[in-house]
Amino acid sequence: MPGEPDFTAIASALNAHGVEYFVVGMLAAVLQGVPAVTLDVDIMHRRTPDNVARLAAALRDLDARYRHDPRNLKPNESHLTTAGHQILETRHGDLDVLGSIAGGAEYDTLLGDTVLLDLEGMAVRVLGLSRLIAAKEAAGRPKDMAVLPLLRATLDEIRKRRGGA
């Protein structure tokens, strides 16, 4: 889907189903004040059977389908249990559902590096900037390397405002 995704609508569906997830990728950065835009929502989810079932239900409510797949396939629970990436589109925009990120880091490994934000009265957990920077460095893709100076500068500003280094 073209344009920016409606993250509030996507997060509302995930939260309504009790999905254990957090936001990763550039949206995590944007939600923490990085002056950038992103054209998709990236989330990481806990891959337990109960949580995968809740995520699958939320994705059905969002009418999620695999992006760029002419067969119009929808994700099912077996897809969501893998460490791979599910590259989806929903009626509220593009959504990438990740089982792991660079270096094989998974939900439980990264949960301690997340921060809880209030988004229009809704609790949303996002990967902290320090860990996001480390993940982008590990990924090493040109698009990740290109945003590192912006991420680092924003993290430095946040630390200055808080009086820490």
Secondary structure, DSSP 8 states (H G I E B T S, - for coil): --S---HHHHHHHHHHTT--EEEEHHHHHHHTT-S---SSEEEEE--SHHHHHHHHHHHHHTT-EETT-TT-----HHHHTSSSEEEEEETTEEEEEES-BGGGB-HHHHGGGEEEEEETTEEEEEE-HHHHHHHHHHH--HHHHHHHHHHHHHHHHHHHHHT--
